[in-house]
Amino acid sequence: MQRKKNMAHILMFVYALIIFLSPFLIGRKGGPPGGRTYIPCISDDDCIVAQPPYVLLCVNNFCTYFRDDDLPQR
């Protein structure tokens, strides 16, 4: 009986760990740092101001996030 309780606690811990870590792991794939938004633009002035160290630039008529130290050459 004790073994089943321990196994249940371990499984609950693993499930909680997966639920807690998944937003961070998934968010790194397509999230804002380096990601395209769906904000249409014509020039960089059309994009909103981002939180430092990120900037939004107009690329292919959509605002795109970049880090200050990783800006594309223009």
C-alpha positions as CSV (number, residue, x, y, z in Angstrom):
1,M,0.0,0.0,0.0
2,Q,2.9,2.4,0.8
3,R,4.4,1.7,-2.6
4,K,1.2,2.9,-4.4
5,K,1.2,6.1,-2.3
6,N,4.8,6.8,-3.2
7,M,4.2,6.0,-6.8
8,A,1.2,8.4,-6.9
9,H,3.3,11.2,-5.3
10,I,6.1,10.7,-7.9
11,L,3.6,10.7,-10.8
12,M,1.9,13.9,-9.4
13,F,5.3,15.5,-9.1
14,V,6.2,14.6,-12.7
15,Y,2.9,15.9,-14.0
16,A,3.3,19.1,-12.1
17,L,6.8,19.5,-13.4
18,I,5.7,19.0,-17.0
19,I,2.8,21.5,-16.6
20,F,5.1,24.1,-15.0
21,L,8.0,23.8,-17.5
22,S,5.9,23.4,-20.7
23,P,5.1,27.1,-21.2
24,F,8.8,28.0,-21.0
25,L,9.8,25.2,-23.4
26,I,7.0,25.9,-25.9
27,G,7.4,29.7,-25.6
28,R,11.0,29.6,-26.7
29,K,10.1,28.1,-30.0
30,G,7.7,30.7,-31.5
31,G,7.4,33.4,-28.9
32,P,8.3,37.0,-29.2
33,P,12.2,37.0,-28.9
34,G,13.0,36.7,-32.6
35,G,9.4,36.0,-33.5
36,R,7.0,37.6,-36.0
37,T,3.9,39.2,-34.7
38,Y,0.7,39.6,-36.6
39,I,0.8,43.4,-36.4
40,P,0.8,44.8,-40.0
41,C,3.2,47.6,-40.7
42,I,4.7,49.7,-43.5
43,S,7.6,51.2,-41.6
44,D,9.3,50.7,-38.2
45,D,7.3,53.7,-36.9
46,D,4.1,51.6,-37.2
47,C,5.3,49.0,-34.7
48,I,4.6,49.4,-30.9
49,V,7.4,50.1,-28.4
50,A,8.7,46.8,-26.9
51,Q,10.2,46.2,-23.5
52,P,14.0,46.5,-23.4
53,P,16.2,44.6,-24.5
54,Y,13.8,43.9,-27.4
55,V,12.9,46.1,-30.3
56,L,10.1,45.8,-32.9
57,L,11.1,46.3,-36.6
58,C,9.0,46.1,-39.7
59,V,10.1,43.1,-41.7
60,N,8.0,41.9,-44.7
61,N,5.1,44.1,-43.6
62,F,4.9,42.6,-40.1
63,C,6.4,43.8,-36.9
64,T,9.1,41.4,-35.7
65,Y,10.8,41.2,-32.3
66,F,14.6,41.4,-32.2
67,R,17.1,41.7,-29.3
68,D,19.2,45.0,-29.2
69,D,22.4,43.0,-29.7
70,D,20.9,40.8,-32.6
71,L,19.5,43.4,-35.0
72,P,19.5,42.6,-38.7
73,Q,21.7,44.6,-41.0
74,R,19.8,47.3,-43.0
